Amino acid sequence: MVTTISISQEMKENLKNLGRAGDSYEDVIRKMYELTKKNLLMTYLYDTSDSITINEARKRLRNGKSNNN
């Protein structure tokens, strides 16, 4: 099934400049999607906002504190 999307002339040129010879707009958008998906996964995997160091975990264990304390 084919669908049509509306984009500005500027965005059309931007997409055209991202592609290689012979790439369709769908090819360019698909590549962007795949790169974005990988980037989101990497961001999730490397997010340390709720992490502690091994030394801190050992210290908490010695003090009888769990992860929830």
C-alpha positions in Angstrom: 0.0 0.0 0.0 1.3 3.4 -1.0 0.6 6.6 0.9 1.5 10.2 0.3 3.0 12.6 2.9 3.3 16.4 2.6 6.7 18.0 3.2 8.1 21.3 2.4 10.3 21.9 -0.6 13.2 22.5 1.8 12.7 19.2 3.5 12.5 17.4 0.2 15.9 18.9 -0.8 17.3 17.9 2.6 16.1 14.3 2.1 17.4 14.3 -1.4 20.9 15.4 -0.2 21.0 12.6 2.4 20.4 9.9 -0.2 22.8 8.3 -2.7 22.3 8.0 -6.4 19.4 5.8 -7.1 17.9 6.1 -3.5 14.2 6.8 -3.3 12.7 9.0 -0.6 11.5 5.8 1.0 15.1 4.4 1.1 16.3 7.6 2.8 13.5 7.6 5.3 14.0 3.9 6.0 17.7 4.4 6.7 16.9 7.4 9.0 14.4 5.2 10.9 16.9 2.4 11.3 19.6 4.7 12.6 17.2 6.4 15.0 16.0 3.0 16.3 19.6 1.9 16.9 20.4 5.2 18.6 17.4 4.9 20.9 18.5 1.4 21.8 22.1 2.5 22.5 20.8 5.5 24.6 18.7 3.1 26.6 21.5 0.5 27.1 24.0 3.1 28.2 21.7 5.1 30.4 23.3 5.1 33.9 20.9 7.5 35.6 19.6 4.8 37.9 22.9 2.9 38.3 25.4 2.7 41.1 29.0 1.6 41.0 30.0 -1.9 42.2 31.9 -0.3 45.1 28.7 1.5 46.2 26.7 -1.7 45.9 29.2 -3.5 48.0 29.1 -0.7 50.6 25.3 -0.9 50.7 25.4 -4.7 51.2 27.9 -4.4 54.0 25.6 -1.8 55.7 22.6 -4.0 55.2 20.9 -1.7 52.8 19.0 -3.1 49.9 18.4 -1.4 46.5 15.1 0.0 47.8 16.5 1.7 51.0 
